[in-house]
Amino acid sequence: MSASPATQQFMKGAKDGLPFHLVIWPFAAIFGAIATKAGLNVAEVMGFSLLVIAGSAQLTAVQLLSDNAPTLIVIITSLTVNLRMGMYSAAITPHLGKTPLLTRAFAAYMLYDQPYALSSIKFEKDPDMTLSEKLGYFFGVAIPIAVAWYILTLVGALLADQIPPDLGVDFAVPVTFLAVVSPMLKTLAHIASAFTSVVLVLLLGFMPYGTGLLIAAACALVVGAQVEIWMEKRKAMQ
């Protein structure tokens, strides 16, 4: 008996997401170890991963907590790191927004970088996919990566003393973001926003508790919006 189209798309999504596991596994283990050494117990570490499921924000929060940063700075910085999730939600809604409420809620929980990036590319290439096929592909990418994140976070938390924090996987976050963001830089506004954020993060690296990131993110959003407005006006004049 052949698998349904949705199941086939689920398997396709799981296959397309496999390269990200090379980064997710060591990164999750390192996060579990660092969070444990920062003073969180195993239950707190796992609760952090299960509730937040956003490695960059989680690592940022733990690092700030380790530096005794004010709670308000920890919250604001972590939220700023995850602002992109709001844009992901707006972009993916035309594709998955007609699903039942509980399905949408689960999709929202699973909406992080890798499934958003791969699904956006897939849906654009195959515009004739049905809603069930889109859901199958999205969850095919998201669920295996999420499960791997949970398991390896637990492994890292339990084996914290055996995992050196300087294992050399600090490249995992930037490499993942490069893989996710690069295919999306399609317009001048996107490029201007990305360039602004990179330059300002480097220039403001001296600021305490990573507050330079907050300024860089805000400025990048403004620059991107202004370039978009300028492009629309220029198009209207032609």
GUMI-939207 format. One record per residue: residue number from 1; residue in one letter; x, y, z of N, C-alpha, C in turn. Coordinates in nm, 2 decimals, padded with zeros to 4 digits. Example, Ala and Ser with C-alpha at 12.3 -4.5 7.8 and 13.67 -1.06 7.14 Angstrom:
<kolgus>
KOLGU; nuti; gulum; nxx; nyy; nzz; caxx; cayy; cazz; cxx; cyy; czz
KOLGU; 1; A; 01.32; -00.57; 00.78; 01.23; -00.45; 00.78; 01.32; -00.33; 00.78 $
KOLGU; 2; S; 01.28; -00.22; 00.71; 01.37; -00.11; 00.71; 01.29; 00.00; 00.79 $
</kolgus>
This chain:
<kolgus>
KOLGU; nuti; gulum; nxx; nyy; nzz; caxx; cayy; cazz; cxx; cyy; czz
KOLGU; 1; M; 00.09; -00.12; 00.00; 00.00; 00.00; 00.00; 00.09; 00.12; 00.00 $
KOLGU; 2; S; 00.07; 00.21; -00.10; 00.15; 00.33; -00.11; 00.11; 00.43; 00.00 $
KOLGU; 3; A; 00.21; 00.51; 00.04; 00.19; 00.62; 00.14; 00.11; 00.73; 00.08 $
KOLGU; 4; S; 00.03; 00.80; 00.16; -00.05; 00.92; 00.12; 00.05; 01.03; 00.07 $
KOLGU; 5; P; 00.00; 01.12; -00.01; 00.08; 01.24; -00.05; 00.14; 01.32; 00.07 $
KOLGU; 6; A; 00.06; 01.33; 00.17; 00.10; 01.40; 00.29; 00.22; 01.33; 00.36 $
KOLGU; 7; T; 00.20; 01.20; 00.37; 00.31; 01.12; 00.43; 00.44; 01.12; 00.35 $
KOLGU; 8; Q; 00.42; 01.12; 00.21; 00.54; 01.13; 00.13; 00.61; 01.26; 00.14 $
KOLGU; 9; Q; 00.53; 01.37; 00.16; 00.59; 01.50; 00.18; 00.66; 01.51; 00.32 $
KOLGU; 10; F; 00.60; 01.44; 00.42; 00.66; 01.43; 00.55; 00.80; 01.37; 00.54 $
KOLGU; 11; M; 00.81; 01.26; 00.47; 00.94; 01.19; 00.45; 01.03; 01.28; 00.37 $
KOLGU; 12; K; 00.98; 01.35; 00.27; 01.07; 01.44; 00.20; 01.12; 01.56; 00.29 $
KOLGU; 13; G; 01.03; 01.61; 00.37; 01.08; 01.71; 00.46; 01.18; 01.66; 00.56 $
KOLGU; 14; A; 01.16; 01.54; 00.61; 01.26; 01.49; 00.71; 01.39; 01.47; 00.64 $
KOLGU; 15; K; 01.39; 01.42; 00.51; 01.52; 01.40; 00.44; 01.58; 01.54; 00.41 $
KOLGU; 16; D; 01.51; 01.64; 00.37; 01.57; 01.77; 00.34; 01.63; 01.83; 00.47 $
KOLGU; 17; G; 01.57; 01.80; 00.58; 01.62; 01.86; 00.71; 01.74; 01.79; 00.77 $
KOLGU; 18; L; 01.78; 01.67; 00.71; 01.89; 01.60; 00.77; 02.03; 01.68; 00.78 $
KOLGU; 19; P; 02.06; 01.76; 00.68; 02.19; 01.84; 00.70; 02.19; 01.92; 00.82 $
KOLGU; 20; F; 02.08; 01.97; 00.87; 02.08; 02.06; 00.98; 02.11; 01.98; 01.11 $
KOLGU; 21; H; 02.09; 01.85; 01.11; 02.12; 01.77; 01.23; 02.27; 01.77; 01.26 $
KOLGU; 22; L; 02.35; 01.79; 01.16; 02.49; 01.79; 01.18; 02.53; 01.91; 01.27 $
KOLGU; 23; V; 02.45; 02.02; 01.27; 02.47; 02.13; 01.36; 02.39; 02.12; 01.48 $
KOLGU; 24; I; 02.27; 02.08; 01.47; 02.18; 02.07; 01.59; 02.23; 01.98; 01.70 $
KOLGU; 25; W; 02.28; 01.87; 01.67; 02.32; 01.77; 01.77; 02.42; 01.82; 01.86 $
KOLGU; 26; P; 02.54; 01.87; 01.81; 02.64; 01.92; 01.90; 02.60; 02.05; 01.97 $
KOLGU; 27; F; 02.53; 02.13; 01.90; 02.48; 02.26; 01.96; 02.39; 02.23; 02.08 $
KOLGU; 28; A; 02.29; 02.14; 02.06; 02.20; 02.11; 02.17; 02.27; 02.05; 02.29 $
KOLGU; 29; A; 02.37; 01.96; 02.26; 02.45; 01.90; 02.37; 02.53; 02.01; 02.45 $
KOLGU; 30; I; 02.59; 02.10; 02.37; 02.66; 02.21; 02.44; 02.57; 02.30; 02.52 $
KOLGU; 31; F; 02.45; 02.33; 02.46; 02.36; 02.41; 02.54; 02.32; 02.34; 02.67 $
KOLGU; 32; G; 02.29; 02.21; 02.66; 02.25; 02.14; 02.78; 02.36; 02.15; 02.89 $
KOLGU; 33; A; 02.49; 02.13; 02.84; 02.60; 02.13; 02.94; 02.62; 02.27; 02.99 $
KOLGU; 34; I; 02.62; 02.37; 02.91; 02.64; 02.51; 02.95; 02.53; 02.55; 03.05 $
KOLGU; 35; A; 02.41; 02.52; 03.02; 02.29; 02.56; 03.10; 02.31; 02.49; 03.24 $
KOLGU; 36; T; 02.35; 02.37; 03.24; 02.36; 02.30; 03.37; 02.48; 02.36; 03.45 $
KOLGU; 37; K; 02.59; 02.39; 03.39; 02.70; 02.45; 03.46; 02.67; 02.59; 03.50 $
KOLGU; 38; A; 02.57; 02.66; 03.44; 02.53; 02.79; 03.48; 02.44; 02.79; 03.60 $
KOLGU; 39; G; 02.40; 02.67; 03.64; 02.32; 02.66; 03.77; 02.18; 02.60; 03.75 $
KOLGU; 40; L; 02.14; 02.57; 03.63; 02.00; 02.51; 03.61; 02.01; 02.36; 03.63 $
KOLGU; 41; N; 01.90; 02.31; 03.69; 01.90; 02.16; 03.71; 01.84; 02.10; 03.58 $
KOLGU; 42; V; 01.84; 01.97; 03.57; 01.80; 01.90; 03.44; 01.66; 01.94; 03.41 $
KOLGU; 43; A; 01.57; 01.94; 03.50; 01.43; 01.97; 03.47; 01.42; 02.12; 03.42 $
KOLGU; 44; E; 01.49; 02.21; 03.47; 01.49; 02.35; 03.43; 01.54; 02.36; 03.28 $
KOLGU; 45; V; 01.65; 02.29; 03.26; 01.71; 02.29; 03.13; 01.62; 02.23; 03.02 $
KOLGU; 46; M; 01.55; 02.12; 03.06; 01.46; 02.06; 02.96; 01.33; 02.15; 02.95 $
KOLGU; 47; G; 01.29; 02.21; 03.05; 01.17; 02.30; 03.04; 01.20; 02.41; 02.95 $
KOLGU; 48; F; 01.33; 02.46; 02.96; 01.37; 02.57; 02.88; 01.36; 02.53; 02.73 $
KOLGU; 49; S; 01.42; 02.41; 02.70; 01.42; 02.37; 02.56; 01.28; 02.34; 02.51 $
KOLGU; 50; L; 01.19; 02.28; 02.59; 01.06; 02.24; 02.55; 00.97; 02.36; 02.53 $
KOLGU; 51; L; 00.98; 02.46; 02.61; 00.90; 02.57; 02.61; 00.94; 02.68; 02.50 $
KOLGU; 52; V; 01.07; 02.70; 02.49; 01.13; 02.80; 02.41; 01.16; 02.75; 02.27 $
KOLGU; 53; I; 01.22; 02.63; 02.26; 01.27; 02.57; 02.14; 01.33; 02.67; 02.04 $
KOLGU; 54; A; 01.42; 02.74; 02.09; 01.49; 02.84; 02.01; 01.64; 02.85; 02.06 $
KOLGU; 55; G; 01.73; 02.78; 01.99; 01.86; 02.76; 02.05; 01.94; 02.89; 02.07 $
KOLGU; 56; S; 01.93; 02.98; 01.97; 02.00; 03.11; 01.98; 01.95; 03.19; 02.10 $
KOLGU; 57; A; 01.82; 03.20; 02.12; 01.76; 03.28; 02.23; 01.80; 03.21; 02.36 $
KOLGU; 58; Q; 01.79; 03.08; 02.37; 01.82; 03.00; 02.49; 01.97; 03.02; 02.53 $
KOLGU; 59; L; 02.06; 03.01; 02.43; 02.20; 03.03; 02.46; 02.23; 03.17; 02.51 $
KOLGU; 60; T; 02.16; 03.27; 02.44; 02.18; 03.41; 02.48; 02.14; 03.43; 02.62 $
KOLGU; 61; A; 02.02; 03.38; 02.66; 01.97; 03.40; 02.79; 02.06; 03.34; 02.90 $
KOLGU; 62; V; 02.11; 03.21; 02.87; 02.20; 03.15; 02.97; 02.33; 03.23; 02.98 $
KOLGU; 63; Q; 02.38; 03.27; 02.87; 02.51; 03.35; 02.88; 02.49; 03.48; 02.96 $
KOLGU; 64; L; 02.37; 03.55; 02.94; 02.35; 03.67; 03.01; 02.32; 03.64; 03.16 $
KOLGU; 65; L; 02.25; 03.53; 03.19; 02.23; 03.49; 03.33; 02.37; 03.46; 03.40 $
KOLGU; 66; S; 02.45; 03.40; 03.32; 02.59; 03.36; 03.38; 02.67; 03.49; 03.41 $
KOLGU; 67; D; 02.64; 03.60; 03.33; 02.71; 03.72; 03.35; 02.64; 03.81; 03.45 $
KOLGU; 68; N; 02.54; 03.76; 03.52; 02.46; 03.83; 03.62; 02.39; 03.95; 03.56 $
KOLGU; 69; A; 02.35; 03.94; 03.43; 02.28; 04.06; 03.37; 02.14; 04.08; 03.44 $
KOLGU; 70; P; 02.09; 04.20; 03.44; 01.96; 04.23; 03.49; 01.85; 04.15; 03.42 $
KOLGU; 71; T; 01.75; 04.10; 03.50; 01.65; 04.02; 03.44; 01.58; 04.08; 03.32 $
KOLGU; 72; L; 01.56; 04.21; 03.33; 01.49; 04.29; 03.22; 01.58; 04.28; 03.09 $
KOLGU; 73; I; 01.71; 04.29; 03.11; 01.80; 04.28; 02.99; 01.79; 04.14; 02.93 $
KOLGU; 74; V; 01.79; 04.04; 03.01; 01.78; 03.90; 02.97; 01.65; 03.88; 02.88 $
KOLGU; 75; I; 01.54; 03.93; 02.94; 01.41; 03.91; 02.87; 01.41; 03.99; 02.74 $
KOLGU; 76; I; 01.45; 04.11; 02.74; 01.44; 04.19; 02.62; 01.53; 04.14; 02.51 $
KOLGU; 77; T; 01.65; 04.10; 02.55; 01.75; 04.05; 02.45; 01.70; 03.92; 02.39 $
KOLGU; 78; S; 01.65; 03.83; 02.47; 01.60; 03.71; 02.42; 01.48; 03.73; 02.33 $
KOLGU; 79; L; 01.39; 03.82; 02.37; 01.28; 03.85; 02.28; 01.32; 03.91; 02.15 $
KOLGU; 80; T; 01.42; 03.99; 02.16; 01.48; 04.06; 02.03; 01.54; 03.95; 01.94 $
KOLGU; 81; V; 01.61; 03.86; 02.00; 01.67; 03.75; 01.91; 01.56; 03.68; 01.84 $
KOLGU; 82; N; 01.44; 03.66; 01.91; 01.33; 03.58; 01.85; 01.23; 03.67; 01.78 $
KOLGU; 83; L; 01.25; 03.80; 01.76; 01.16; 03.88; 01.68; 01.13; 03.82; 01.54 $
KOLGU; 84; R; 01.23; 03.75; 01.49; 01.21; 03.70; 01.35; 01.10; 03.60; 01.35 $
KOLGU; 85; M; 01.06; 03.54; 01.46; 00.96; 03.44; 01.46; 00.82; 03.50; 01.42 $
KOLGU; 86; G; 00.80; 03.63; 01.46; 00.68; 03.70; 01.42; 00.67; 03.72; 01.27 $
KOLGU; 87; M; 00.79; 03.75; 01.21; 00.79; 03.76; 01.06; 00.77; 03.62; 00.99 $
KOLGU; 88; Y; 00.83; 03.52; 01.05; 00.81; 03.39; 01.00; 00.66; 03.35; 01.00 $
KOLGU; 89; S; 00.59; 03.39; 01.11; 00.45; 03.35; 01.12; 00.37; 03.42; 01.02 $
KOLGU; 90; A; 00.40; 03.55; 00.99; 00.32; 03.63; 00.89; 00.35; 03.57; 00.75 $
KOLGU; 91; A; 00.47; 03.53; 00.73; 00.50; 03.47; 00.59; 00.45; 03.34; 00.57 $
KOLGU; 92; I; 00.43; 03.25; 00.67; 00.39; 03.12; 00.65; 00.24; 03.10; 00.66 $
KOLGU; 93; T; 00.17; 03.21; 00.72; 00.02; 03.20; 00.73; -00.05; 03.18; 00.60 $
KOLGU; 94; P; -00.01; 03.24; 00.49; -00.09; 03.22; 00.36; -00.08; 03.07; 00.32 $
KOLGU; 95; H; 00.01; 02.99; 00.37; 00.02; 02.85; 00.33; -00.04; 02.76; 00.43 $
KOLGU; 96; L; -00.04; 02.79; 00.56; -00.09; 02.70; 00.66; -00.20; 02.76; 00.74 $
KOLGU; 97; G; -00.24; 02.88; 00.71; -00.34; 02.95; 00.80; -00.48; 02.90; 00.79 $
KOLGU; 98; K; -00.51; 02.81; 00.70; -00.65; 02.76; 00.69; -00.67; 02.62; 00.76 $
KOLGU; 99; T; -00.57; 02.58; 00.83; -00.57; 02.45; 00.91; -00.65; 02.47; 01.03 $
KOLGU; 100; P; -00.70; 02.36; 01.10; -00.78; 02.38; 01.22; -00.69; 02.44; 01.33 $
KOLGU; 101; L; -00.76; 02.50; 01.43; -00.69; 02.58; 01.54; -00.58; 02.50; 01.61 $
KOLGU; 102; L; -00.61; 02.37; 01.65; -00.51; 02.30; 01.72; -00.39; 02.27; 01.63 $
KOLGU; 103; T; -00.41; 02.24; 01.50; -00.30; 02.22; 01.41; -00.22; 02.35; 01.39 $
KOLGU; 104; R; -00.29; 02.46; 01.38; -00.22; 02.59; 01.37; -00.13; 02.61; 01.49 $
KOLGU; 105; A; -00.19; 02.58; 01.61; -00.12; 02.60; 01.73; 00.01; 02.52; 01.74 $
KOLGU; 106; F; 00.00; 02.39; 01.70; 00.12; 02.31; 01.70; 00.22; 02.35; 01.59 $
KOLGU; 107; A; 00.17; 02.40; 01.48; 00.26; 02.45; 01.37; 00.33; 02.58; 01.42 $
KOLGU; 108; A; 00.26; 02.66; 01.50; 00.32; 02.78; 01.56; 00.43; 02.75; 01.65 $
KOLGU; 109; Y; 00.40; 02.64; 01.73; 00.51; 02.60; 01.83; 00.63; 02.54; 01.75 $
KOLGU; 110; M; 00.61; 02.48; 01.64; 00.72; 02.42; 01.57; 00.78; 02.52; 01.46 $
KOLGU; 111; L; 00.73; 02.64; 01.46; 00.78; 02.74; 01.36; 00.91; 02.80; 01.41 $
KOLGU; 112; Y; 01.02; 02.74; 01.37; 01.15; 02.79; 01.40; 01.23; 02.80; 01.27 $
KOLGU; 113; D; 01.36; 02.83; 01.28; 01.43; 02.87; 01.15; 01.43; 02.76; 01.04 $
KOLGU; 114; Q; 01.47; 02.64; 01.08; 01.49; 02.54; 00.97; 01.36; 02.50; 00.90 $
KOLGU; 115; P; 01.25; 02.47; 00.97; 01.13; 02.44; 00.90; 01.07; 02.55; 00.82 $
KOLGU; 116; Y; 01.09; 02.68; 00.88; 01.04; 02.79; 00.80; 01.12; 02.81; 00.67 $
KOLGU; 117; A; 01.25; 02.80; 00.68; 01.34; 02.83; 00.56; 01.31; 02.72; 00.45 $
KOLGU; 118; L; 01.31; 02.59; 00.49; 01.29; 02.49; 00.39; 01.15; 02.49; 00.34 $
KOLGU; 119; S; 01.05; 02.51; 00.42; 00.92; 02.51; 00.38; 00.89; 02.63; 00.28 $
KOLGU; 120; S; 00.94; 02.74; 00.31; 00.92; 02.86; 00.23; 00.98; 02.83; 00.09 $
KOLGU; 121; I; 01.10; 02.78; 00.08; 01.16; 02.74; -00.05; 01.07; 02.64; -00.12 $
KOLGU; 122; K; 01.03; 02.54; -00.05; 00.95; 02.43; -00.11; 00.82; 02.48; -00.16 $
KOLGU; 123; F; 00.75; 02.56; -00.08; 00.62; 02.60; -00.12; 00.63; 02.70; -00.24 $
KOLGU; 124; E; 00.74; 02.77; -00.25; 00.75; 02.86; -00.36; 00.78; 02.78; -00.49 $
KOLGU; 125; K; 00.86; 02.68; -00.48; 00.90; 02.59; -00.59; 00.78; 02.51; -00.64 $
KOLGU; 126; D; 00.70; 02.46; -00.55; 00.58; 02.38; -00.58; 00.45; 02.44; -00.54 $
KOLGU; 127; P; 00.40; 02.55; -00.61; 00.29; 02.62; -00.57; 00.16; 02.54; -00.57 $
KOLGU; 128; D; 00.16; 02.42; -00.64; 00.04; 02.34; -00.65; 00.02; 02.24; -00.54 $
KOLGU; 129; M; 00.11; 02.25; -00.44; 00.09; 02.16; -00.32; -00.04; 02.18; -00.25 $
KOLGU; 130; T; -00.10; 02.07; -00.21; -00.23; 02.09; -00.13; -00.19; 02.13; 00.01 $
KOLGU; 131; L; -00.29; 02.17; 00.09; -00.27; 02.21; 00.23; -00.21; 02.09; 00.31 $
KOLGU; 132; S; -00.27; 01.97; 00.29; -00.22; 01.86; 00.37; -00.07; 01.82; 00.33 $
KOLGU; 133; E; -00.04; 01.84; 00.20; 00.10; 01.82; 00.16; 00.19; 01.92; 00.22 $
KOLGU; 134; K; 00.15; 02.04; 00.23; 00.23; 02.15; 00.29; 00.25; 02.12; 00.44 $
KOLGU; 135; L; 00.15; 02.08; 00.50; 00.16; 02.05; 00.65; 00.25; 01.93; 00.66 $
KOLGU; 136; G; 00.24; 01.83; 00.58; 00.33; 01.71; 00.59; 00.47; 01.75; 00.57 $
KOLGU; 137; Y; 00.50; 01.83; 00.47; 00.64; 01.87; 00.45; 00.69; 01.95; 00.57 $
KOLGU; 138; F; 00.61; 02.05; 00.62; 00.65; 02.14; 00.73; 00.69; 02.06; 00.85 $
KOLGU; 139; F; 00.59; 01.97; 00.89; 00.62; 01.89; 01.01; 00.73; 01.78; 00.99 $
KOLGU; 140; G; 00.75; 01.74; 00.86; 00.86; 01.65; 00.83; 00.99; 01.71; 00.86 $
KOLGU; 141; V; 01.00; 01.84; 00.83; 01.13; 01.91; 00.87; 01.13; 01.93; 01.02 $
KOLGU; 142; A; 01.02; 01.99; 01.07; 01.02; 02.04; 01.21; 01.03; 01.93; 01.32 $
KOLGU; 143; I; 00.96; 01.83; 01.31; 00.95; 01.73; 01.42; 01.08; 01.66; 01.45 $
KOLGU; 144; P; 01.14; 01.60; 01.35; 01.27; 01.53; 01.37; 01.38; 01.62; 01.43 $
KOLGU; 145; I; 01.39; 01.74; 01.38; 01.49; 01.83; 01.44; 01.45; 01.87; 01.58 $
KOLGU; 146; A; 01.33; 01.89; 01.61; 01.29; 01.93; 01.75; 01.31; 01.81; 01.84 $
KOLGU; 147; V; 01.28; 01.69; 01.80; 01.31; 01.57; 01.89; 01.46; 01.56; 01.91 $
KOLGU; 148; A; 01.54; 01.58; 01.81; 01.68; 01.57; 01.83; 01.73; 01.68; 01.92 $
KOLGU; 149; W; 01.67; 01.80; 01.91; 01.71; 01.90; 02.00; 01.68; 01.87; 02.15 $
KOLGU; 150; Y; 01.56; 01.81; 02.17; 01.52; 01.77; 02.31; 01.62; 01.66; 02.36 $
KOLGU; 151; I; 01.64; 01.56; 02.28; 01.72; 01.45; 02.33; 01.87; 01.49; 02.36 $
KOLGU; 152; L; 01.92; 01.56; 02.26; 02.06; 01.60; 02.28; 02.08; 01.71; 02.39 $
KOLGU; 153; T; 01.98; 01.79; 02.41; 01.98; 01.88; 02.53; 01.99; 01.80; 02.66 $
KOLGU; 154; L; 01.91; 01.70; 02.66; 01.90; 01.61; 02.78; 02.04; 01.54; 02.80 $
KOLGU; 155; V; 02.10; 01.49; 02.69; 02.23; 01.43; 02.70; 02.33; 01.53; 02.75 $
KOLGU; 156; G; 02.33; 01.65; 02.70; 02.43; 01.75; 02.74; 02.41; 01.78; 02.89 $
KOLGU; 157; A; 02.28; 01.79; 02.93; 02.26; 01.83; 03.07; 02.30; 01.71; 03.17 $
KOLGU; 158; L; 02.28; 01.59; 03.13; 02.32; 01.47; 03.21; 02.47; 01.45; 03.21 $
KOLGU; 159; L; 02.53; 01.48; 03.10; 02.68; 01.46; 03.09; 02.76; 01.59; 03.09 $
KOLGU; 160; A; 02.71; 01.68; 03.16; 02.77; 01.82; 03.16; 02.92; 01.81; 03.19 $
KOLGU; 161; D; 02.95; 01.73; 03.29; 03.09; 01.73; 03.33; 03.19; 01.66; 03.23 $
KOLGU; 162; Q; 03.13; 01.58; 03.14; 03.21; 01.51; 03.04; 03.22; 01.59; 02.91 $
KOLGU; 163; I; 03.14; 01.70; 02.90; 03.14; 01.77; 02.77; 03.20; 01.91; 02.79 $
KOLGU; 164; P; 03.32; 01.93; 02.73; 03.39; 02.06; 02.75; 03.31; 02.17; 02.68 $
KOLGU; 165; P; 03.29; 02.28; 02.75; 03.22; 02.39; 02.69; 03.29; 02.46; 02.57 $
KOLGU; 166; D; 03.42; 02.43; 02.56; 03.49; 02.49; 02.44; 03.52; 02.38; 02.34 $
KOLGU; 167; L; 03.41; 02.30; 02.31; 03.43; 02.19; 02.22; 03.45; 02.24; 02.07 $
KOLGU; 168; G; 03.42; 02.37; 02.05; 03.44; 02.42; 01.92; 03.32; 02.42; 01.83 $
KOLGU; 169; V; 03.20; 02.41; 01.88; 03.08; 02.42; 01.80; 03.01; 02.55; 01.81 $
KOLGU; 170; D; 03.09; 02.65; 01.86; 03.03; 02.79; 01.86; 03.00; 02.84; 01.73 $
KOLGU; 171; F; 03.05; 02.77; 01.62; 03.02; 02.81; 01.49; 02.88; 02.77; 01.45 $
KOLGU; 172; A; 02.81; 02.69; 01.53; 02.69; 02.63; 01.49; 02.58; 02.73; 01.46 $
KOLGU; 173; V; 02.57; 02.83; 01.55; 02.46; 02.93; 01.54; 02.48; 03.01; 01.41 $
KOLGU; 174; P; 02.60; 03.08; 01.39; 02.62; 03.16; 01.27; 02.60; 03.07; 01.14 $
KOLGU; 175; V; 02.65; 02.95; 01.14; 02.64; 02.87; 01.02; 02.50; 02.84; 00.99 $
KOLGU; 176; T; 02.42; 02.80; 01.09; 02.28; 02.77; 01.07; 02.21; 02.90; 01.02 $
KOLGU; 177; F; 02.23; 03.01; 01.08; 02.16; 03.13; 01.03; 02.20; 03.17; 00.89 $
KOLGU; 178; L; 02.33; 03.15; 00.85; 02.37; 03.17; 00.71; 02.30; 03.08; 00.62 $
KOLGU; 179; A; 02.28; 02.96; 00.66; 02.21; 02.86; 00.57; 02.06; 02.90; 00.56 $
KOLGU; 180; V; 02.01; 02.95; 00.66; 01.87; 02.99; 00.66; 01.84; 03.12; 00.59 $
KOLGU; 181; V; 01.92; 03.22; 00.62; 01.90; 03.35; 00.57; 01.94; 03.37; 00.43 $
KOLGU; 182; S; 02.05; 03.32; 00.39; 02.10; 03.34; 00.26; 02.00; 03.33; 00.14 $
KOLGU; 183; P; 01.93; 03.22; 00.14; 01.83; 03.20; 00.03; 01.72; 03.31; 00.03 $
KOLGU; 184; M; 01.70; 03.38; 00.14; 01.59; 03.47; 00.16; 01.63; 03.62; 00.12 $
KOLGU; 185; L; 01.76; 03.64; 00.10; 01.80; 03.78; 00.06; 01.77; 03.80; -00.09 $
KOLGU; 186; K; 01.65; 03.83; -00.12; 01.61; 03.84; -00.26; 01.59; 03.98; -00.31 $
KOLGU; 187; T; 01.57; 04.08; -00.21; 01.55; 04.22; -00.26; 01.65; 04.31; -00.19 $
KOLGU; 188; L; 01.65; 04.43; -00.24; 01.75; 04.53; -00.19; 01.72; 04.56; -00.05 $
KOLGU; 189; A; 01.59; 04.56; -00.01; 01.55; 04.58; 00.13; 01.61; 04.48; 00.22 $
KOLGU; 190; H; 01.60; 04.35; 00.18; 01.65; 04.24; 00.26; 01.80; 04.26; 00.28 $
KOLGU; 191; I; 01.87; 04.29; 00.17; 02.02; 04.30; 00.18; 02.06; 04.42; 00.26 $
KOLGU; 192; A; 01.99; 04.53; 00.25; 02.02; 04.65; 00.33; 02.00; 04.62; 00.47 $
KOLGU; 193; S; 01.89; 04.55; 00.51; 01.86; 04.52; 00.65; 01.97; 04.43; 00.70 $
KOLGU; 194; A; 02.00; 04.33; 00.63; 02.11; 04.23; 00.67; 02.24; 04.30; 00.69 $
KOLGU; 195; F; 02.28; 04.38; 00.59; 02.41; 04.45; 00.60; 02.41; 04.55; 00.72 $
KOLGU; 196; T; 02.30; 04.62; 00.74; 02.30; 04.71; 00.86; 02.31; 04.64; 00.99 $
KOLGU; 197; S; 02.25; 04.53; 01.00; 02.26; 04.45; 01.13; 02.40; 04.40; 01.15 $
KOLGU; 198; V; 02.46; 04.35; 01.05; 02.60; 04.29; 01.06; 02.69; 04.40; 01.10 $
KOLGU; 199; V; 02.69; 04.51; 01.03; 02.78; 04.62; 01.06; 02.76; 04.68; 01.20 $
KOLGU; 200; L; 02.64; 04.70; 01.24; 02.61; 04.76; 01.37; 02.65; 04.66; 01.49 $
KOLGU; 201; V; 02.62; 04.53; 01.47; 02.66; 04.43; 01.57; 02.81; 04.43; 01.59 $
KOLGU; 202; L; 02.88; 04.44; 01.48; 03.03; 04.45; 01.50; 03.08; 04.58; 01.56 $
KOLGU; 203; L; 03.02; 04.69; 01.53; 03.06; 04.82; 01.58; 03.02; 04.84; 01.73 $
KOLGU; 204; L; 02.90; 04.77; 01.76; 02.85; 04.79; 01.90; 02.88; 04.67; 01.99 $
KOLGU; 205; G; 02.98; 04.59; 01.95; 03.01; 04.48; 02.03; 03.07; 04.51; 02.17 $
KOLGU; 206; F; 03.11; 04.63; 02.19; 03.17; 04.68; 02.32; 03.06; 04.70; 02.42 $
KOLGU; 207; M; 02.93; 04.71; 02.38; 02.82; 04.74; 02.47; 02.79; 04.62; 02.57 $
KOLGU; 208; P; 02.76; 04.65; 02.69; 02.74; 04.54; 02.79; 02.62; 04.46; 02.77 $
KOLGU; 209; Y; 02.62; 04.33; 02.81; 02.51; 04.24; 02.81; 02.45; 04.22; 02.67 $
KOLGU; 210; G; 02.53; 04.25; 02.56; 02.47; 04.23; 02.43; 02.37; 04.33; 02.39 $
KOLGU; 211; T; 02.36; 04.44; 02.46; 02.26; 04.54; 02.42; 02.29; 04.60; 02.28 $
KOLGU; 212; G; 02.41; 04.59; 02.23; 02.43; 04.64; 02.10; 02.34; 04.56; 02.00 $
KOLGU; 213; L; 02.31; 04.44; 02.03; 02.22; 04.36; 01.94; 02.09; 04.42; 01.93 $
KOLGU; 214; L; 02.04; 04.47; 02.04; 01.90; 04.54; 02.04; 01.90; 04.66; 01.95 $
KOLGU; 215; I; 02.01; 04.74; 01.96; 02.01; 04.86; 01.87; 02.03; 04.82; 01.73 $
KOLGU; 216; A; 02.12; 04.72; 01.70; 02.14; 04.67; 01.56; 02.01; 04.62; 01.50 $
KOLGU; 217; A; 01.93; 04.54; 01.58; 01.81; 04.48; 01.53; 01.71; 04.59; 01.49 $
KOLGU; 218; A; 01.69; 04.69; 01.58; 01.60; 04.80; 01.56; 01.64; 04.88; 01.44 $
KOLGU; 219; C; 01.77; 04.91; 01.43; 01.81; 04.99; 01.31; 01.79; 04.91; 01.18 $
KOLGU; 220; A; 01.82; 04.78; 01.19; 01.81; 04.70; 01.06; 01.66; 04.70; 01.02 $
KOLGU; 221; L; 01.57; 04.69; 01.11; 01.43; 04.69; 01.07; 01.39; 04.82; 01.01 $
KOLGU; 222; V; 01.44; 04.93; 01.07; 01.40; 05.07; 01.01; 01.46; 05.08; 00.87 $
KOLGU; 223; V; 01.59; 05.04; 00.86; 01.66; 05.06; 00.73; 01.58; 04.97; 00.62 $
KOLGU; 224; G; 01.55; 04.85; 00.66; 01.48; 04.76; 00.56; 01.35; 04.82; 00.52 $
KOLGU; 225; A; 01.27; 04.87; 00.62; 01.14; 04.93; 00.59; 01.15; 05.05; 00.50 $
KOLGU; 226; Q; 01.25; 05.14; 00.53; 01.27; 05.26; 00.45; 01.31; 05.23; 00.31 $
KOLGU; 227; V; 01.40; 05.13; 00.29; 01.44; 05.09; 00.16; 01.32; 05.03; 00.08 $
KOLGU; 228; E; 01.24; 04.96; 00.15; 01.12; 04.90; 00.09; 01.02; 05.01; 00.04 $
KOLGU; 229; I; 01.00; 05.11; 00.13; 00.92; 05.23; 00.09; 00.98; 05.30; -00.03 $
KOLGU; 230; W; 01.11; 05.32; -00.03; 01.18; 05.39; -00.14; 01.16; 05.31; -00.27 $
KOLGU; 231; M; 01.17; 05.18; -00.26; 01.15; 05.09; -00.38; 01.01; 05.10; -00.44 $
KOLGU; 232; E; 00.91; 05.10; -00.34; 00.77; 05.11; -00.39; 00.74; 05.25; -00.46 $
KOLGU; 233; K; 00.80; 05.35; -00.40; 00.78; 05.49; -00.46; 00.84; 05.49; -00.60 $
KOLGU; 234; R; 00.96; 05.44; -00.61; 01.03; 05.44; -00.74; 00.96; 05.36; -00.84 $
KOLGU; 235; K; 00.90; 05.25; -00.80; 00.82; 05.16; -00.89; 00.70; 05.24; -00.94 $
KOLGU; 236; A; 00.64; 05.31; -00.85; 00.51; 05.38; -00.88; 00.54; 05.50; -00.98 $
KOLGU; 237; M; 00.66; 05.55; -00.97; 00.70; 05.66; -01.06; 00.74; 05.62; -01.20 $
KOLGU; 238; Q; 00.76; 05.49; -01.22; 00.80; 05.44; -01.35; 00.68; 05.42; -01.44 $
</kolgus>
